[in-house]
Every structure is written in C-alpha cells, then in structure tokens.
Amino acid sequence: MKAAVLVFPGSNCDRDLAVAFRAAGFQTEMVWHKETALPPGTDLVGVPGGFSYGDYLRCGAIAARSPVAAALRNHGDRGGYVFAPCNGFQILTEAGMLPGALLRNAGLKYICKTVGLRVEDTESAFTQPYEKGQVIDIPIAHHEGNYTADAETIARLNGEGRVAFRYVNTPNGATDDIAGVLSSNKRVLGMMPHPERASDPAHGNTDGAALFAGLAQALVAV
Ligand SMILES: NC(=O)CC[C@H](N)C(=O)O
C-alpha cells in the first residue's frame, strides 16, 4: 500500500497527513510540486492543507496548474484514491477534479476550531468505518471554506450520495452545510475539516483515525 503526499510551497499539513497515512499502514513518500510523475505503484495521493503558493490569486488556483497537478489528474482519471483536506479540497475544485468552489467564509474571518460533522454517506472507502448519521468532531482552520455550487450540481451530489460530511452547525456559510464531497466513483474525497489533526491520542481526539483506517482496509482488499 503506497501513498504519496504532494508538497507545495506553503503547504503546512503535509507532514501531519504523512503521519496519519503511515499510522494507517501506508508506505508514504513526499512528492515536491515540481515533479511530473508520482512514485511508481502509488495507490493513494494526499493533497495537503496549507497555503499553497501563498494563497495568491485564489486558494488552490496556482497549485492546480503546477507540474505535479497533471500527474494527480491522471491518477484520479485511472481510478486512484485521492484524499484532499482543506487547501487540498480547494486545489481539487480549482483543478476540476471535484465540482463547485470554495468561497470566502460568510463572516469573512479565518475560523480555527473543532466542529461537529455528520457522516452522510458510508459507501466510500473513506467513510465506511463510520455509521450513517454519526456525528464526529473534527478541527477546521480556513478562511475560504464556503462550499458553493449551482443548484443542479448540489442536487446531483445529494442524489448520488456524494456528500460525505455535513456540518452540524455550518461555520462558513457552505451551501447545504456541505463539508466534504466525493467524486462520482467515490475514490476522491475533498473536505474542509482536517481528520489528520484528530487521529492520534496525543491530539486529544481520534475521531478522524477511522477515515485513514477505512482507506487502508479498502486498499488491502484490492
Ligand atoms: N488549513 C488550510 O489548509 C487553509 C486553507 C486555505 N488556505 C484557507 O485558509 O482557506
């Protein structure tokens, strides 16, 4: 089971993500943004949180056009798993790998706190260890987490079971309380909250650990 974590100038959750992947049993390599290929045999790509390229232009817009982005897109196109928390989610929407956009938080403030998330769909590798409707506590830390998409896209995401998580009390104005979205094959997950920051007893909260365990379980079964 091989994972790669992309590293952009300004990434700041890349090592946290690698720690969570390794704890779940993935052999994990860091991949610099200038690379044009992923390590051979990569099963899972992590697109980490942070402030890639200083959040200039729009969060994630420059990273979505970086050399490594083409390799990331190929990985997704051939059915590879991608986990993208926070800035990673912003990068995937900018790259067109997930629908919608992340706008500035409704209150125009950076928000850093732990929030309740309801698990909405348990048919993906990421969410299968949870119970449908289960509420988990996961930290957020962002100023552009206001998920927005047109009504048709929101209806499609809801209808296809592609809303992985919803906020219990939406902190950022996200449409339909959406906190995390899956691709149509459910192998790509983008979410604003950070499960990798709630996956070790030392974090004081392990609600996120099951997500990484679920991924490992799905990949062992392949
Ligand atoms: N923690 C993060 O990944 C921050 C995401 C993004 N740069 C924002 O502030 O919205």
The ligand as a Tripos MOL2 file, in Angstrom:
@<TRIPOS>MOLECULE
LIG
   10     9     1     0     0
SMALL
NO_CHARGES

@<TRIPOS>ATOM
      1 N1         -5.6410   24.9340    6.6990 N.am      1 LIG1
      2 C1         -5.6940   25.1680    5.4170 C.2       1 LIG1
      3 O1         -5.4740   24.2950    4.5850 O.2       1 LIG1
      4 C2         -6.0030   26.5650    4.9710 C.3       1 LIG1
      5 C3         -6.7430   26.5360    3.6830 C.3       1 LIG1
      6 C4         -6.8060   27.8510    2.9460 C.3       1 LIG1
      7 N2         -5.5420   28.3390    2.6180 N.3       1 LIG1
      8 C5         -7.7310   28.7960    3.6420 C.2       1 LIG1
      9 O2         -7.2980   29.4990    4.5370 O.co2     1 LIG1
     10 O3         -8.9120   28.8050    3.3150 O.co2     1 LIG1
@<TRIPOS>BOND
     1     1     2 1
     2     2     3 2
     3     2     4 1
     4     4     5 1
     5     5     6 1
     6     6     7 1
     7     6     8 1
     8     8     9 2
     9     8    10 1
@<TRIPOS>SUBSTRUCTURE
     1 LIG1         1 GROUP 0 **** ****
